[in-house]
Amino acid sequence: MSDLPIHYLADKVFVHHWPKNSLEWSNSLQKKLDISINKNSDKKIIIINSNTIGIEDFEFTCLKKIGVSVPFFEEECRVIFEAQFENVFAHIHITIKSNNFLEIFNQLISWEKKFHE
């Protein structure tokens, strides 16, 4: 797979503190995430490389527990993973509802199998 990076727009992204016993986030970091990602209804720019995922102005590294799915009865693709950013840990949920969600799903499955199995 040489088509990296993978670029697409996500309809919804939610980033939250995880695992619960990891370093707490500062209020300023939580506010920055809420403004840019969590509470922002605009589509989010997603850029996937072999070992990083960029979401808007955030870069997520140390990717693990990656799940890519198409939920029953939904015309969308979802990606859920754990990662590190700005020296803290997070759990990230991404939802893609574009017309080409199956094409994106196939790209994400190929990426996950190649770089994260």
C-alpha positions as CSV (number, residue, x, y, z in Angstrom):
1,M,0.0,0.0,0.0
2,S,1.8,3.1,-1.2
3,D,-1.1,5.5,-1.2
4,L,-0.1,7.0,2.1
5,P,-1.1,9.4,3.5
6,I,-4.8,8.7,3.4
7,H,-6.8,11.9,3.5
8,Y,-10.5,12.2,4.2
9,L,-13.1,14.3,6.0
10,A,-14.8,12.9,9.1
11,D,-18.3,13.9,10.0
12,K,-17.8,13.4,13.7
13,V,-14.8,13.0,16.0
14,F,-14.7,12.6,19.7
15,V,-11.5,12.5,21.8
16,H,-11.6,11.7,25.5
17,H,-9.2,10.9,28.3
18,W,-8.2,7.2,28.4
19,P,-7.2,5.1,30.2
20,K,-8.8,6.5,33.4
21,N,-5.6,5.9,35.4
22,S,-3.4,8.0,33.0
23,L,-2.2,11.5,33.5
24,E,-5.2,13.9,33.8
25,W,-5.6,16.5,31.0
26,S,-5.3,20.2,31.8
27,N,-8.4,22.3,31.4
28,S,-6.7,24.3,28.6
29,L,-6.1,21.1,26.6
30,Q,-9.7,19.9,27.1
31,K,-11.0,23.3,26.0
32,K,-8.7,23.3,23.0
33,L,-10.0,19.8,22.0
34,D,-13.6,20.8,22.6
35,I,-13.3,23.9,20.4
36,S,-11.4,22.3,17.6
37,I,-12.9,18.8,17.6
38,N,-15.4,17.5,20.2
39,K,-18.0,20.3,20.1
40,N,-17.3,21.5,16.6
41,S,-19.9,20.3,14.1
42,D,-17.7,21.0,11.0
43,K,-16.2,18.2,9.1
44,K,-12.7,17.3,10.4
45,I,-9.6,16.8,8.3
46,I,-8.1,13.3,8.9
47,I,-4.6,12.4,7.6
48,I,-3.4,8.9,8.2
49,N,0.2,7.8,7.9
50,S,1.8,4.5,8.7
51,N,2.1,5.2,12.5
52,T,0.3,8.5,13.0
53,I,-3.2,10.0,12.6
54,G,-3.6,13.7,12.2
55,I,-7.0,15.2,13.2
56,E,-7.2,18.9,12.5
57,D,-4.1,20.4,14.3
58,F,-3.5,17.4,16.6
59,E,-1.1,14.5,15.8
60,F,-1.8,11.2,17.5
61,T,1.0,8.7,17.9
62,C,1.6,5.3,19.6
63,L,-1.5,4.0,18.0
64,K,-3.0,0.8,19.5
65,K,-6.3,-1.1,19.8
66,I,-7.5,0.1,16.4
67,G,-10.9,-0.9,15.3
68,V,-12.4,-0.2,11.9
69,S,-16.1,-1.1,11.2
70,V,-19.2,-0.5,9.3
71,P,-22.1,-0.7,11.8
72,F,-25.2,-2.7,10.9
73,F,-28.0,-0.6,9.2
74,E,-25.7,2.5,8.9
75,E,-24.2,4.0,5.8
76,E,-21.0,5.0,7.6
77,C,-17.5,3.9,8.6
78,R,-16.1,4.2,12.1
79,V,-12.6,4.1,13.5
80,I,-11.8,3.8,17.2
81,F,-8.3,3.7,18.6
82,E,-6.1,4.6,21.6
83,A,-3.2,7.0,21.1
84,Q,-0.9,9.5,22.6
85,F,-0.8,13.2,21.9
86,E,0.8,16.2,23.6
87,N,2.2,13.8,26.2
88,V,-1.2,12.5,27.3
89,F,-3.3,9.5,26.4
90,A,-6.7,9.4,24.6
91,H,-9.4,7.2,23.1
92,I,-10.6,8.5,19.8
93,H,-13.8,7.9,17.9
94,I,-14.1,8.9,14.2
95,T,-17.3,8.6,12.1
96,I,-17.3,9.0,8.3
97,K,-20.6,9.3,6.5
98,S,-19.5,10.3,3.0
99,N,-20.8,8.7,-0.2
100,N,-17.5,6.8,-0.5
101,F,-17.5,5.4,3.1
102,L,-16.9,1.9,1.8
103,E,-13.9,2.9,-0.2
104,I,-12.5,4.7,2.9
105,F,-13.3,1.6,5.0
106,N,-11.3,-0.6,2.6
107,Q,-8.3,1.8,2.7
108,L,-8.4,1.9,6.5
109,I,-8.6,-1.9,6.7
110,S,-5.6,-2.3,4.4
111,W,-3.7,0.3,6.4
112,E,-4.5,-1.3,9.7
113,K,-3.5,-4.8,8.4
114,K,-0.3,-3.5,7.0
115,F,1.0,-1.4,9.8
116,H,-0.8,-2.5,13.0
117,E,-1.3,-6.2,13.2
